[in-house]
Amino acid sequence: MAGWRQPLLDAELMRATDRWAIEDRGIPSLELMERAGAGLARLTEVVAPAGRVLVMCGKGNNGGDGLVAARLLRARGREVDVQLVGESADLQVTRAPTSIGSPVRRAHA
């Protein structure tokens, strides 16, 4: 694999990394979510500096990361649509991020 390419963490390793950060390093899970969402928002601004943004959110904490990114992008003046994959009642975020400013829609198969 080329030196600049790195494989993504699979779900099990990501959960272990989150557990390490929370339990061993004392970083609150909500702070991890805010950091991840902020990183995604920054990357979005680099990769797609203008135009409407669609954020697809699954259930679980990664869905919370997407909601944070959507909130931050909207706060910076971007037009953002959020689509939930699954039912909103199934979201497993540790704590719901601050309001993102408009409705979240459920994606249909």
C-alpha positions in Angstrom: 0.0 0.0 0.0 1.3 3.5 -0.9 2.7 5.3 2.1 0.1 8.1 2.0 -2.8 5.6 2.1 -3.9 4.1 5.4 -6.6 1.6 5.9 -9.7 2.7 7.8 -10.5 1.2 11.2 -13.2 -1.4 11.3 -16.1 -1.1 13.7 -14.5 -3.4 16.4 -11.2 -1.5 16.4 -13.0 1.9 16.4 -15.1 0.8 19.4 -11.9 -0.3 21.2 -10.3 3.1 20.4 -13.3 5.0 21.7 -13.3 2.8 24.9 -9.6 3.5 25.4 -10.1 7.3 24.9 -13.1 7.3 27.3 -11.9 4.9 30.0 -8.1 5.3 29.9 -7.7 8.9 28.8 -10.8 10.3 30.5 -12.2 12.0 27.4 -16.1 12.3 27.6 -17.9 10.5 24.8 -19.7 13.7 23.9 -16.4 15.5 23.5 -15.2 12.7 21.1 -18.4 13.1 19.1 -17.9 16.9 18.9 -14.3 16.5 17.8 -15.2 13.9 15.2 -18.0 16.1 13.8 -15.8 19.2 13.8 -13.1 17.2 11.8 -15.7 16.1 9.3 -17.0 19.7 8.9 -13.5 20.9 8.3 -12.8 18.2 5.8 -16.1 19.0 4.0 -15.1 22.6 3.7 -11.9 21.6 2.0 -13.3 19.0 -0.3 -16.5 20.8 -1.1 -16.0 24.5 -0.3 -19.4 25.6 -1.7 -22.8 24.3 -2.4 -25.4 22.3 -0.6 -24.3 19.4 1.6 -26.0 16.1 2.3 -25.1 14.3 5.6 -26.2 10.7 5.8 -26.4 9.5 9.4 -26.7 5.9 10.5 -27.7 4.8 14.0 -25.0 4.7 16.6 -22.4 7.2 17.7 -21.2 7.8 14.1 -24.6 9.2 13.3 -24.1 11.6 16.2 -20.8 12.7 14.6 -22.7 13.4 11.4 -25.3 15.5 13.3 -22.5 17.5 14.8 -20.9 18.1 11.4 -24.3 19.2 10.0 -24.8 21.6 12.9 -21.4 23.2 12.5 -21.7 23.5 8.7 -25.1 25.2 9.1 -23.6 27.6 11.7 -21.0 28.5 9.0 -23.7 29.4 6.5 -23.9 26.1 4.5 -27.1 24.7 3.3 -27.2 21.2 4.8 -29.7 18.3 4.4 -29.6 15.5 6.9 -30.9 12.0 6.1 -31.2 9.3 8.8 -30.7 5.7 7.7 -33.1 3.8 10.1 -35.6 5.1 12.5 -34.8 8.1 14.7 -35.9 6.2 17.7 -33.0 3.7 17.0 -30.3 6.4 17.3 -27.8 5.2 19.8 -25.8 8.4 20.4 -24.7 8.8 23.9 -26.4 12.2 24.2 -28.1 14.0 21.4 -26.0 16.8 20.0 -27.3 20.4 20.2 -30.1 21.1 17.8 -28.9 21.2 14.2 -31.4 23.8 13.2 -33.9 22.0 10.9 -35.6 18.7 10.5 -33.8 15.5 10.0 -35.4 13.3 7.4 -35.5 9.5 7.3 -33.9 8.0 4.2 -36.1 5.5 2.4 -34.8 2.3 0.8 
